Amino acid sequence: MSTVLNQRLEAALRQRRDQHLYRRRRQVEHLGGAWLRVDRRDCRNFCSNDYLGLAAHPQVARAMAGALERWHAGSGAAHLITGHTVEHEALEEELADFVGRPRALLFSTGYMANMGTINALAGPMDRVLEDRLNHASLLDGGWLCRGAMERYQHADTGDLAARLDHGEAEHNLVVTDTVFSMDGDVAPLADLAALAAERDATLMVDDAHGVGVLGPEGGGAVLEAGLDTDAVPVYVGTLGKALGTFGAFVAGSEPLIEYLIQRARTYVYTTAPPPAVAAATRAALRIVREEGWRRQRLDTLVRRFQNGLRALGLPASPSRTPIQPLVVGEPAEALRLARALEEEGLLITAIRPPTVPAGTARLRVTLSAAHCEADVDALLEALGRHLAGGVDTGAATVASP
């Protein structure tokens, strides 16, 4: 039986290699700000989600080290057993205040937060309506929940309205990313909130790439749009991107959080994150709120990169976020460009199907406050040579799997 299984798996792996879709892990030897050492080469890092440069911040590291002395390496149990410490509780309170919600609930990962929340909120008689370009964790949550799942056209409130009007369900849960991870565009949150309110639906958003970057004090895309808990009842944020640590949280009303504590299986049945991670995140959160210059630098670098592309005759993405896609079309071309840039010490991941739709393989450039203008200029100079034939704009027009 194992021989039959291995033969099937090896055939599937050969097919991925032939289609230039095979993925491989890298061995990172050192992380430090805008640079890393990977596969024995020092590279400027343009594929990290560490948007504010906090992952290597000494205050964050000291907070974690100090907490290790008190709490040791792990939490030892699930939150509902003995894993929920005063560090976790304090972080939940601070996160709730940060994003303007009554309460927050920590999850071990963003994937678990999205899966657990959708599964807890959507029963057999309910319906989940998701943006076609949502992150895989949101789509999996919709596909695997007990309710019916539909996908509306990307950022298209008209299509969503038609689906809400013509489907039957006891309750409709509308789910969207705020900032889409592969294109960097921002969902029409105010319009979605108004539509959900008109149709008695619940709006759930994943602000993974907005929290820390957008909004007042980095409080996220929902605060930037001026929307409160009534308008956006279910808010998901991540700790492993702009905050530089690890984990995720759901924020909302008192009843929502209490309900998730009872019913979100990915919360109930998993070990709580280490308390030292919670302590490090609290330190990162203070820096995010106090050091607005990090977001200002990030905005400056985004504009410099876009203006530089235009000066080279290359199309710039309309994204105003640190995510700046350069769509090249076919997977083989994306891999070729990524390898050529890496030879020059510029690390950018080639993103290929099924992560993005067929025909939209790309270099996903991400900028960070840890970068300086010289880093951006070095990238632009290399892109000018390697992309002389031009690239697409990165506009998302096809549904991702």
C-alpha positions as CSV (number, residue, x, y, z in Angstrom):
1,M,0.0,0.0,0.0
2,S,2.8,2.4,0.9
3,T,4.4,1.7,-2.5
4,V,1.2,2.7,-4.3
5,L,0.9,5.9,-2.2
6,N,4.6,6.8,-2.9
7,Q,4.1,6.3,-6.6
8,R,1.1,8.6,-6.7
9,L,2.9,11.3,-4.6
10,E,6.1,11.1,-6.7
11,A,4.0,11.5,-9.9
12,A,2.3,14.6,-8.4
13,L,5.6,16.1,-7.4
14,R,7.1,15.5,-10.9
15,Q,4.1,17.3,-12.4
16,R,4.6,20.3,-10.1
17,R,8.3,20.5,-11.0
18,D,7.4,20.3,-14.8
19,Q,5.0,23.2,-14.3
20,H,7.5,25.3,-12.4
21,L,5.2,25.2,-9.4
22,Y,7.5,23.2,-7.0
23,R,8.2,24.9,-3.7
24,R,11.3,24.5,-1.6
25,R,12.3,25.7,1.8
26,R,15.3,27.9,2.4
27,Q,17.7,27.8,5.4
28,V,18.0,31.2,6.9
29,E,21.2,31.6,9.0
30,H,20.7,35.1,10.2
31,L,17.9,37.7,10.4
32,G,18.8,41.4,10.9
33,G,16.6,44.3,9.9
34,A,16.5,44.6,6.1
35,W,19.1,41.9,5.6
36,L,19.2,38.2,6.0
37,R,21.7,35.4,5.3
38,V,20.0,32.6,3.4
39,D,21.6,29.6,1.6
40,R,25.0,31.1,2.5
41,R,24.3,34.4,0.8
42,D,23.7,37.9,2.4
43,C,20.6,39.4,0.8
44,R,18.5,42.5,1.1
45,N,15.1,41.0,2.2
46,F,12.2,42.2,0.1
47,C,9.8,39.3,0.9
48,S,9.1,39.7,4.6
49,N,5.9,40.8,6.2
50,D,7.8,42.5,9.0
51,Y,6.4,45.8,7.8
52,L,7.6,48.0,10.7
53,G,10.9,46.3,11.3
54,L,10.0,45.1,14.8
55,A,10.9,41.5,14.6
56,A,14.6,42.3,15.4
57,H,13.8,45.3,17.7
58,P,16.0,45.0,20.9
59,Q,13.1,46.1,23.1
60,V,10.9,43.3,21.8
61,A,13.8,40.8,22.2
62,R,14.5,42.0,25.8
63,A,10.8,41.7,26.7
64,M,10.8,38.1,25.4
65,A,14.0,37.2,27.2
66,G,12.8,38.7,30.5
67,A,9.5,36.8,30.2
68,L,11.4,33.5,29.6
69,E,13.1,33.9,33.0
70,R,9.7,34.1,34.7
71,W,7.5,31.9,32.5
72,H,10.0,29.5,30.8
73,A,9.6,28.2,27.3
74,G,6.0,27.1,26.9
75,S,2.5,27.6,28.3
76,G,2.0,23.9,29.0
77,A,-1.7,23.7,28.2
78,A,-4.7,25.2,26.4
79,H,-6.1,28.5,27.5
80,L,-9.0,26.8,29.2
81,I,-6.8,24.5,31.2
82,T,-3.8,26.3,32.8
83,G,-2.3,28.0,29.7
84,H,-3.9,31.4,30.1
85,T,-1.4,33.6,32.0
86,V,-1.6,37.2,33.2
87,E,0.6,38.0,30.1
88,H,-2.0,36.7,27.8
89,E,-4.8,38.5,29.6
90,A,-2.9,41.8,29.6
91,L,-2.1,41.5,25.9
92,E,-5.8,40.8,25.1
93,E,-6.8,43.9,26.9
94,E,-4.2,46.0,25.1
95,L,-5.1,44.6,21.7
96,A,-8.8,45.4,22.3
97,D,-7.9,49.0,23.1
98,F,-5.6,49.2,20.1
99,V,-8.2,48.3,17.6
100,G,-11.1,50.0,19.3
101,R,-13.1,46.9,20.3
102,P,-14.5,45.9,23.8
103,R,-12.6,42.6,24.0
104,A,-10.0,40.5,22.2
105,L,-9.1,36.8,22.2
106,L,-5.7,35.4,21.4
107,F,-5.3,32.5,18.9
108,S,-2.1,30.6,18.2
109,T,-2.1,31.5,14.5
110,G,-4.0,33.6,12.0
111,Y,-5.1,30.4,10.2
112,M,-6.6,29.0,13.4
113,A,-8.3,32.3,14.2
114,N,-10.0,32.4,10.8
115,M,-10.9,28.8,10.7
116,G,-12.2,28.7,14.2
117,T,-14.2,31.8,14.0
118,I,-16.0,31.0,10.8
119,N,-16.7,27.5,11.9
120,A,-18.1,28.8,15.2
121,L,-20.3,31.4,13.6
122,A,-21.7,29.6,10.5
123,G,-24.1,26.7,11.3
124,P,-25.8,24.3,8.8
125,M,-28.6,26.7,8.0
126,D,-26.2,29.7,7.5
127,R,-24.3,31.0,4.5
128,V,-20.7,32.3,4.2
129,L,-20.0,34.8,1.4
130,E,-16.4,35.5,0.7
131,D,-14.3,37.7,-1.6
132,R,-12.8,35.5,-4.3
133,L,-9.3,36.7,-3.5
134,N,-9.5,36.1,0.3
135,H,-6.6,34.4,2.0
136,A,-6.5,30.6,2.0
137,S,-7.3,30.5,5.7
138,L,-10.6,32.4,5.2
139,L,-11.5,30.3,2.2
140,D,-10.8,27.1,4.0
141,G,-12.9,28.3,6.9
142,G,-15.8,28.8,4.6
143,W,-15.4,25.5,2.7
144,L,-15.0,23.4,5.9
145,C,-17.7,25.0,8.0
146,R,-21.2,23.5,8.2
147,G,-22.9,26.4,6.3
148,A,-23.1,27.0,2.6
149,M,-20.1,28.8,0.9
150,E,-20.2,31.3,-1.9
151,R,-17.5,33.6,-3.4
152,Y,-18.4,37.0,-4.8
153,Q,-16.3,38.9,-7.4
154,H,-13.3,40.6,-5.9
155,A,-14.3,43.8,-4.1
156,D,-17.6,43.9,-6.0
157,T,-20.4,45.0,-3.7
158,G,-22.9,44.8,-6.6
159,D,-22.2,41.1,-7.0
160,L,-22.3,40.6,-3.2
161,A,-25.7,42.4,-3.0
162,A,-27.2,40.2,-5.7
163,R,-26.1,37.1,-3.8
164,L,-27.4,38.3,-0.5
165,D,-30.8,39.1,-2.2
166,H,-31.2,35.8,-4.0
167,G,-29.9,33.3,-1.5
168,E,-31.7,31.7,1.4
169,A,-30.2,31.3,4.8
170,E,-31.0,31.9,8.5
171,H,-27.9,34.2,8.7
172,N,-25.3,35.5,6.2
173,L,-21.7,35.9,7.2
174,V,-19.8,38.2,4.8
175,V,-16.0,37.7,5.0
176,T,-13.2,39.7,3.5
177,D,-9.6,40.6,3.9
178,T,-9.0,44.2,4.5
179,V,-5.7,44.4,2.6
180,F,-5.3,41.6,0.0
181,S,-2.0,39.8,0.5
182,M,-1.0,39.3,-3.1
183,D,-2.1,42.6,-4.6
184,G,-2.0,45.0,-1.7
185,D,-5.3,46.6,-2.5
186,V,-7.8,47.6,0.2
187,A,-11.3,46.2,0.4
188,P,-14.2,48.8,0.1
189,L,-14.9,48.4,3.9
190,A,-17.4,51.2,4.3
191,D,-19.5,50.0,1.4
192,L,-19.3,46.4,2.6
193,A,-20.4,47.5,6.1
194,A,-23.3,49.5,4.8
195,L,-24.4,46.6,2.6
196,A,-24.2,44.1,5.4
197,A,-26.2,46.4,7.7
198,E,-28.9,46.8,5.0
199,R,-29.2,43.0,4.5
200,D,-29.0,42.0,8.2
201,A,-25.7,40.2,7.5
202,T,-22.6,40.1,9.7
203,L,-19.3,41.4,8.4
204,M,-16.1,39.7,9.4
205,V,-12.7,41.1,8.3
206,D,-9.2,39.8,8.5
207,D,-6.9,42.9,8.9
208,A,-3.7,40.8,8.9
209,H,-1.9,43.2,6.5
210,G,-3.5,46.4,7.8
211,V,-3.0,46.2,11.6
212,G,0.0,48.2,12.6
213,V,0.3,49.8,9.1
214,L,-2.9,51.6,8.4
215,G,-5.2,53.8,10.6
216,P,-4.6,56.1,13.6
217,E,-1.6,54.8,15.6
218,G,-1.5,51.8,13.3
219,G,-4.9,50.6,14.6
220,G,-5.7,49.1,11.2
221,A,-7.8,49.5,8.1
222,V,-11.2,49.3,9.9
223,L,-10.3,52.3,12.1
224,E,-8.9,54.1,9.1
225,A,-12.3,53.6,7.5
226,G,-14.0,55.1,10.6
227,L,-16.0,51.9,11.3
228,D,-16.9,50.7,14.8
229,T,-17.9,47.4,16.3
230,D,-21.5,47.7,15.2
231,A,-20.4,48.1,11.6
232,V,-17.7,45.4,11.7
233,P,-18.7,43.0,14.4
234,V,-15.9,40.4,13.8
235,Y,-12.3,41.7,13.5
236,V,-9.3,39.4,13.1
237,G,-5.7,40.7,13.3
238,T,-2.3,39.1,13.3
239,L,0.7,39.5,15.4
240,G,3.3,38.0,13.0
241,K,3.4,40.8,10.5
242,A,3.7,44.4,11.4
243,L,3.9,43.6,15.1
244,G,6.9,41.3,14.4
245,T,6.0,38.4,16.8
246,F,3.7,35.4,16.4
247,G,0.0,34.6,16.7
248,A,-3.3,36.3,16.1
249,F,-6.4,37.6,17.8
250,V,-10.1,38.1,17.2
251,A,-11.7,41.3,18.6
252,G,-15.3,42.3,19.0
253,S,-18.2,42.5,21.5
254,E,-18.3,40.8,24.9
255,P,-20.8,38.2,23.7
256,L,-18.7,37.4,20.6
257,I,-15.6,36.7,22.6
258,E,-17.4,34.7,25.2
259,Y,-19.1,32.7,22.4
260,L,-15.7,32.0,20.7
261,I,-14.2,30.8,24.0
262,Q,-17.0,28.3,24.2
263,R,-17.3,27.2,20.5
264,A,-14.1,28.0,18.5
265,R,-12.5,24.6,18.3
266,T,-9.1,26.0,17.2
267,Y,-9.1,28.0,20.4
268,V,-10.5,25.4,22.8
269,Y,-8.4,22.4,21.7
270,T,-4.9,23.8,21.3
271,T,-2.0,24.8,23.5
272,A,-1.9,28.5,24.3
273,P,1.1,30.5,22.8
274,P,4.1,30.8,25.1
275,P,3.7,33.7,27.6
276,A,7.1,35.1,26.4
277,V,5.6,35.7,23.0
278,A,2.7,37.6,24.6
279,A,5.2,39.7,26.5
280,A,7.2,40.4,23.4
281,T,4.0,41.4,21.5
282,R,3.1,43.8,24.3
283,A,6.4,45.5,23.8
284,A,6.0,45.7,20.1
285,L,2.5,47.1,20.5
286,R,3.8,50.0,22.6
287,I,6.4,50.8,19.9
288,V,3.7,50.7,17.2
289,R,1.6,53.2,19.0
290,E,4.5,55.5,20.1
291,E,6.7,55.5,17.0
292,G,4.6,56.9,14.1
293,W,7.7,57.6,12.2
294,R,7.9,53.9,11.2
295,R,4.6,54.2,9.2
296,Q,5.8,57.5,7.8
297,R,9.0,56.0,6.6
298,L,7.1,53.1,5.1
299,D,4.8,55.4,3.2
300,T,7.9,57.3,1.9
301,L,9.6,54.1,0.7
302,V,6.4,52.9,-1.0
303,R,6.1,56.2,-3.0
304,R,9.8,56.1,-3.8
305,F,9.5,52.6,-5.2
306,Q,6.5,53.4,-7.3
307,N,7.9,56.6,-8.6
308,G,11.2,54.7,-9.4
309,L,9.3,52.1,-11.4
310,R,7.5,54.7,-13.4
311,A,10.8,56.5,-14.1
312,L,12.1,53.2,-15.5
313,G,9.1,52.8,-17.8
314,L,7.7,50.0,-15.7
315,P,4.1,50.0,-14.4
316,A,3.6,50.6,-10.7
317,S,0.9,48.8,-8.7
318,P,-1.9,51.0,-7.5
319,S,-1.4,49.5,-4.0
320,R,-0.8,52.1,-1.3
321,T,0.4,49.4,1.2
322,P,3.8,47.8,1.6
323,I,2.7,45.0,-0.7
324,Q,3.9,45.9,-4.2
325,P,3.3,43.1,-6.8
326,L,5.2,42.9,-10.1
327,V,3.1,40.5,-12.2
328,V,5.1,38.7,-14.9
329,G,2.6,36.1,-16.0
330,E,4.1,32.6,-16.2
331,P,5.7,30.7,-13.3
332,A,8.9,30.0,-15.2
333,E,9.5,33.7,-15.8
334,A,8.8,34.6,-12.2
335,L,11.3,32.0,-11.1
336,R,13.9,33.2,-13.5
337,L,13.6,36.8,-12.3
338,A,13.7,35.8,-8.7
339,R,16.8,33.7,-9.2
340,A,18.5,36.5,-11.2
341,L,17.8,39.0,-8.4
342,E,19.0,36.7,-5.7
343,E,22.3,36.4,-7.5
344,E,22.6,40.1,-6.9
345,G,21.7,39.8,-3.2
346,L,18.1,40.8,-3.6
347,L,15.6,38.3,-2.1
348,I,12.1,38.4,-3.6
349,T,9.8,35.3,-3.6
350,A,8.3,34.2,-6.9
351,I,4.6,33.7,-6.2
352,R,2.9,31.2,-8.4
353,P,-0.4,29.3,-8.8
354,P,-2.3,28.1,-6.8
355,T,-1.4,31.0,-4.5
356,V,-2.3,33.4,-7.3
357,P,-4.5,32.8,-10.4
358,A,-3.1,31.2,-13.4
359,G,-1.3,33.7,-15.7
360,T,-0.5,36.1,-12.8
361,A,2.7,34.6,-11.4
362,R,4.6,37.5,-9.8
363,L,7.4,38.9,-7.7
364,R,5.7,40.0,-4.5
365,V,7.8,42.9,-3.3
366,T,7.2,43.9,0.3
367,L,8.8,47.0,1.9
368,S,9.6,47.6,5.5
369,A,10.5,50.5,7.8
370,A,13.8,48.6,8.3
371,H,14.7,49.4,4.7
372,C,16.4,52.7,3.7
373,E,16.3,54.6,0.5
374,A,19.5,53.0,-0.7
375,D,17.9,49.5,-0.4
376,V,15.0,50.6,-2.5
377,D,17.3,52.2,-5.1
378,A,19.3,49.0,-5.3
379,L,16.2,47.1,-6.0
380,L,15.0,49.6,-8.6
381,E,18.4,49.5,-10.4
382,A,18.3,45.7,-10.7
383,L,14.6,45.6,-11.8
384,G,15.4,48.2,-14.5
385,R,17.9,45.7,-16.0
386,H,16.0,42.5,-15.5
387,L,12.5,43.8,-16.4
388,A,13.3,45.9,-19.4
389,G,10.5,44.1,-21.3
390,G,7.9,45.3,-18.9
391,V,5.4,43.7,-16.5
392,D,1.7,43.7,-15.8
393,T,0.1,46.1,-13.3
394,G,-0.8,43.4,-10.9
395,A,-4.5,44.1,-11.0
396,A,-6.5,41.1,-9.8
397,T,-9.1,40.0,-12.4
398,V,-9.2,36.3,-11.9
399,A,-10.3,34.3,-8.9
400,S,-7.7,32.6,-6.9
401,P,-8.2,28.9,-6.0
